Amino acid sequence: MSQVPAPLQPTAEDVRMMLAAEVHRGTRNLQHTMEQYVWKRKSDGFYIIDLRKTWEKIVLAARVIVAVENPADIVAISARPWGQRAVLKFAKYTGCKAISGRFTPGTFTNYITKKFTEPRLLILTDPRTDHQPIRESSYVNVPTIAFCHTDSPTTHVDIAIPANNKARHSIGYLYWVLARTVLRLREPASHSYDKKWDIMVDLFFYRDADAEEKEAAAEAKAIEAASEPGVEEVDEEGSADVGSSTSWKGGDPDWGTEEGAEGEGEGWGASGWEGETAE
């Protein structure tokens, strides 16, 4: 990576994280404008993105973001659900604005709208799903940075970062490493290159709240079932081993025998019911 300064070179851990997040994994389709970012094609038809060019574009995008004096003039957008949490976290740590979810048409062109804004830079998760803000940015001459897959259109995209924008781990990692690079360039004293960032990449990953609630309810139900008294284990036939202080098949006397009646004091077999006759 001769185009990247030495302090901004990726470490071995960065490369491992990129591979673990499947940032390099492409699709079976290829846009002619994205052909220059492809390393090779696998036997199953999937394209492999060149991670060296991905890192170069991340550094270039970070330098452009730092060049904007007011971070509030930068808007990060994600209509895809897997990128909404990453966009909000990116805006939190870099100071820019975030638009997660549906984009209201006319936000950049119609001043009558409630959320009208005039940004100086756009950061998009997917040019295909975020086509409306890209179109409006072309009307008002706003530069655009976008994470582009092998089949993503690059029309009106100024800086295309080749990466996998369809996996939640990949999207989270891309926004995490972009935020880290921006902070290292903007505040080198507090975010040195040889110091590990204390913000975990897991915070940028998409989290399904409904699925987490179901898992928590299932775990609580399992713990409650395991803590019920008297039931220790259930065999294959479905009968439960009931814990008790007495044993039904041990050395205890039988209540229906004379020995058991004598041992227990007054038992049913020792009573006078058998000898009595009806009057």
Secondary structure as a PSIPRED ss2 file (coil, helix, strand):
# PSIPRED VFORMAT (PSIPRED V4.0)

   1 M C   1.000  0.000  0.000
   2 S C   1.000  0.000  0.000
   3 Q C   1.000  0.000  0.000
   4 V C   1.000  0.000  0.000
   5 P C   1.000  0.000  0.000
   6 A H   0.000  1.000  0.000
   7 P H   0.000  1.000  0.000
   8 L H   0.000  1.000  0.000
   9 Q C   1.000  0.000  0.000
  10 P C   1.000  0.000  0.000
  11 T C   1.000  0.000  0.000
  12 A H   0.000  1.000  0.000
  13 E H   0.000  1.000  0.000
  14 D H   0.000  1.000  0.000
  15 V H   0.000  1.000  0.000
  16 R H   0.000  1.000  0.000
  17 M H   0.000  1.000  0.000
  18 M H   0.000  1.000  0.000
  19 L H   0.000  1.000  0.000
  20 A H   0.000  1.000  0.000
  21 A C   1.000  0.000  0.000
  22 E C   1.000  0.000  0.000
  23 V C   1.000  0.000  0.000
  24 H C   1.000  0.000  0.000
  25 R E   0.000  0.000  1.000
  26 G C   1.000  0.000  0.000
  27 T C   1.000  0.000  0.000
  28 R C   1.000  0.000  0.000
  29 N C   1.000  0.000  0.000
  30 L C   1.000  0.000  0.000
  31 Q C   1.000  0.000  0.000
  32 H H   0.000  1.000  0.000
  33 T H   0.000  1.000  0.000
  34 M H   0.000  1.000  0.000
  35 E H   0.000  1.000  0.000
  36 Q H   0.000  1.000  0.000
  37 Y H   0.000  1.000  0.000
  38 V E   0.000  0.000  1.000
  39 W E   0.000  0.000  1.000
  40 K E   0.000  0.000  1.000
  41 R E   0.000  0.000  1.000
  42 K C   1.000  0.000  0.000
  43 S C   1.000  0.000  0.000
  44 D C   1.000  0.000  0.000
  45 G C   1.000  0.000  0.000
  46 F C   1.000  0.000  0.000
  47 Y E   0.000  0.000  1.000
  48 I E   0.000  0.000  1.000
  49 I E   0.000  0.000  1.000
  50 D C   1.000  0.000  0.000
  51 L H   0.000  1.000  0.000
  52 R H   0.000  1.000  0.000
  53 K H   0.000  1.000  0.000
  54 T H   0.000  1.000  0.000
  55 W H   0.000  1.000  0.000
  56 E H   0.000  1.000  0.000
  57 K H   0.000  1.000  0.000
  58 I H   0.000  1.000  0.000
  59 V H   0.000  1.000  0.000
  60 L H   0.000  1.000  0.000
  61 A H   0.000  1.000  0.000
  62 A H   0.000  1.000  0.000
  63 R H   0.000  1.000  0.000
  64 V H   0.000  1.000  0.000
  65 I H   0.000  1.000  0.000
  66 V H   0.000  1.000  0.000
  67 A H   0.000  1.000  0.000
  68 V C   1.000  0.000  0.000
  69 E C   1.000  0.000  0.000
  70 N C   1.000  0.000  0.000
  71 P H   0.000  1.000  0.000
  72 A H   0.000  1.000  0.000
  73 D H   0.000  1.000  0.000
  74 I E   0.000  0.000  1.000
  75 V E   0.000  0.000  1.000
  76 A E   0.000  0.000  1.000
  77 I E   0.000  0.000  1.000
  78 S E   0.000  0.000  1.000
  79 A C   1.000  0.000  0.000
  80 R C   1.000  0.000  0.000
  81 P H   0.000  1.000  0.000
  82 W H   0.000  1.000  0.000
  83 G H   0.000  1.000  0.000
  84 Q H   0.000  1.000  0.000
  85 R H   0.000  1.000  0.000
  86 A H   0.000  1.000  0.000
  87 V H   0.000  1.000  0.000
  88 L H   0.000  1.000  0.000
  89 K H   0.000  1.000  0.000
  90 F H   0.000  1.000  0.000
  91 A H   0.000  1.000  0.000
  92 K H   0.000  1.000  0.000
  93 Y H   0.000  1.000  0.000
  94 T H   0.000  1.000  0.000
  95 G C   1.000  0.000  0.000
  96 C C   1.000  0.000  0.000
  97 K E   0.000  0.000  1.000
  98 A E   0.000  0.000  1.000
  99 I E   0.000  0.000  1.000
 100 S E   0.000  0.000  1.000
 101 G C   1.000  0.000  0.000
 102 R C   1.000  0.000  0.000
 103 F C   1.000  0.000  0.000
 104 T C   1.000  0.000  0.000
 105 P C   1.000  0.000  0.000
 106 G C   1.000  0.000  0.000
 107 T C   1.000  0.000  0.000
 108 F C   1.000  0.000  0.000
 109 T C   1.000  0.000  0.000
 110 N C   1.000  0.000  0.000
 111 Y C   1.000  0.000  0.000
 112 I C   1.000  0.000  0.000
 113 T C   1.000  0.000  0.000
 114 K C   1.000  0.000  0.000
 115 K C   1.000  0.000  0.000
 116 F C   1.000  0.000  0.000
 117 T C   1.000  0.000  0.000
 118 E C   1.000  0.000  0.000
 119 P C   1.000  0.000  0.000
 120 R C   1.000  0.000  0.000
 121 L E   0.000  0.000  1.000
 122 L E   0.000  0.000  1.000
 123 I E   0.000  0.000  1.000
 124 L E   0.000  0.000  1.000
 125 T C   1.000  0.000  0.000
 126 D C   1.000  0.000  0.000
 127 P C   1.000  0.000  0.000
 128 R C   1.000  0.000  0.000
 129 T C   1.000  0.000  0.000
 130 D C   1.000  0.000  0.000
 131 H H   0.000  1.000  0.000
 132 Q H   0.000  1.000  0.000
 133 P H   0.000  1.000  0.000
 134 I H   0.000  1.000  0.000
 135 R H   0.000  1.000  0.000
 136 E H   0.000  1.000  0.000
 137 S H   0.000  1.000  0.000
 138 S H   0.000  1.000  0.000
 139 Y H   0.000  1.000  0.000
 140 V H   0.000  1.000  0.000
 141 N C   1.000  0.000  0.000
 142 V C   1.000  0.000  0.000
 143 P C   1.000  0.000  0.000
 144 T E   0.000  0.000  1.000
 145 I E   0.000  0.000  1.000
 146 A E   0.000  0.000  1.000
 147 F E   0.000  0.000  1.000
 148 C E   0.000  0.000  1.000
 149 H C   1.000  0.000  0.000
 150 T C   1.000  0.000  0.000
 151 D C   1.000  0.000  0.000
 152 S C   1.000  0.000  0.000
 153 P C   1.000  0.000  0.000
 154 T C   1.000  0.000  0.000
 155 T C   1.000  0.000  0.000
 156 H C   1.000  0.000  0.000
 157 V C   1.000  0.000  0.000
 158 D C   1.000  0.000  0.000
 159 I E   0.000  0.000  1.000
 160 A E   0.000  0.000  1.000
 161 I E   0.000  0.000  1.000
 162 P E   0.000  0.000  1.000
 163 A C   1.000  0.000  0.000
 164 N C   1.000  0.000  0.000
 165 N C   1.000  0.000  0.000
 166 K C   1.000  0.000  0.000
 167 A C   1.000  0.000  0.000
 168 R H   0.000  1.000  0.000
 169 H H   0.000  1.000  0.000
 170 S H   0.000  1.000  0.000
 171 I H   0.000  1.000  0.000
 172 G H   0.000  1.000  0.000
 173 Y H   0.000  1.000  0.000
 174 L H   0.000  1.000  0.000
 175 Y H   0.000  1.000  0.000
 176 W H   0.000  1.000  0.000
 177 V H   0.000  1.000  0.000
 178 L H   0.000  1.000  0.000
 179 A H   0.000  1.000  0.000
 180 R H   0.000  1.000  0.000
 181 T H   0.000  1.000  0.000
 182 V H   0.000  1.000  0.000
 183 L H   0.000  1.000  0.000
 184 R H   0.000  1.000  0.000
 185 L H   0.000  1.000  0.000
 186 R H   0.000  1.000  0.000
 187 E C   1.000  0.000  0.000
 188 P C   1.000  0.000  0.000
 189 A C   1.000  0.000  0.000
 190 S C   1.000  0.000  0.000
 191 H C   1.000  0.000  0.000
 192 S C   1.000  0.000  0.000
 193 Y C   1.000  0.000  0.000
 194 D C   1.000  0.000  0.000
 195 K C   1.000  0.000  0.000
 196 K C   1.000  0.000  0.000
 197 W C   1.000  0.000  0.000
 198 D C   1.000  0.000  0.000
 199 I C   1.000  0.000  0.000
 200 M C   1.000  0.000  0.000
 201 V H   0.000  1.000  0.000
 202 D H   0.000  1.000  0.000
 203 L H   0.000  1.000  0.000
 204 F H   0.000  1.000  0.000
 205 F C   1.000  0.000  0.000
 206 Y C   1.000  0.000  0.000
 207 R C   1.000  0.000  0.000
 208 D C   1.000  0.000  0.000
 209 A H   0.000  1.000  0.000
 210 D H   0.000  1.000  0.000
 211 A H   0.000  1.000  0.000
 212 E H   0.000  1.000  0.000
 213 E H   0.000  1.000  0.000
 214 K H   0.000  1.000  0.000
 215 E H   0.000  1.000  0.000
 216 A H   0.000  1.000  0.000
 217 A H   0.000  1.000  0.000
 218 A H   0.000  1.000  0.000
 219 E H   0.000  1.000  0.000
 220 A H   0.000  1.000  0.000
 221 K H   0.000  1.000  0.000
 222 A H   0.000  1.000  0.000
 223 I H   0.000  1.000  0.000
 224 E H   0.000  1.000  0.000
 225 A H   0.000  1.000  0.000
 226 A H   0.000  1.000  0.000
 227 S C   1.000  0.000  0.000
 228 E C   1.000  0.000  0.000
 229 P C   1.000  0.000  0.000
 230 G C   1.000  0.000  0.000
 231 V E   0.000  0.000  1.000
 232 E E   0.000  0.000  1.000
 233 E E   0.000  0.000  1.000
 234 V E   0.000  0.000  1.000
 235 D C   1.000  0.000  0.000
 236 E C   1.000  0.000  0.000
 237 E C   1.000  0.000  0.000
 238 G C   1.000  0.000  0.000
 239 S C   1.000  0.000  0.000
 240 A E   0.000  0.000  1.000
 241 D E   0.000  0.000  1.000
 242 V E   0.000  0.000  1.000
 243 G C   1.000  0.000  0.000
 244 S C   1.000  0.000  0.000
 245 S C   1.000  0.000  0.000
 246 T C   1.000  0.000  0.000
 247 S C   1.000  0.000  0.000
 248 W C   1.000  0.000  0.000
 249 K C   1.000  0.000  0.000
 250 G C   1.000  0.000  0.000
 251 G C   1.000  0.000  0.000
 252 D C   1.000  0.000  0.000
 253 P C   1.000  0.000  0.000
 254 D C   1.000  0.000  0.000
 255 W C   1.000  0.000  0.000
 256 G C   1.000  0.000  0.000
 257 T C   1.000  0.000  0.000
 258 E H   0.000  1.000  0.000
 259 E H   0.000  1.000  0.000
 260 G H   0.000  1.000  0.000
 261 A H   0.000  1.000  0.000
 262 E H   0.000  1.000  0.000
 263 G H   0.000  1.000  0.000
 264 E H   0.000  1.000  0.000
 265 G C   1.000  0.000  0.000
 266 E C   1.000  0.000  0.000
 267 G C   1.000  0.000  0.000
 268 W C   1.000  0.000  0.000
 269 G C   1.000  0.000  0.000
 270 A C   1.000  0.000  0.000
 271 S C   1.000  0.000  0.000
 272 G C   1.000  0.000  0.000
 273 W C   1.000  0.000  0.000
 274 E C   1.000  0.000  0.000
 275 G C   1.000  0.000  0.000
 276 E C   1.000  0.000  0.000
 277 T C   1.000  0.000  0.000
 278 A C   1.000  0.000  0.000
 279 E C   1.000  0.000  0.000
